[in-house]
């Protein structure tokens, strides 16, 4: 299959952790210190939350729900 020019929107993908291996190396699902570093980087860039609140503290998981073009 050729998925050229496809955009993936994970904001509504409630099963993303079940398919986490598919996103290896994309930065969409990060764990541990990689997750904490990514969150700090986004906050430093001025990225804000769309809703809810930021828990702060020990970040162990980050899922980037923004639309992504993972095609070739």
Helices and strands as residue ranges (DSSP letters): G 16-23, E 29-31, H 32-44, E 61-63
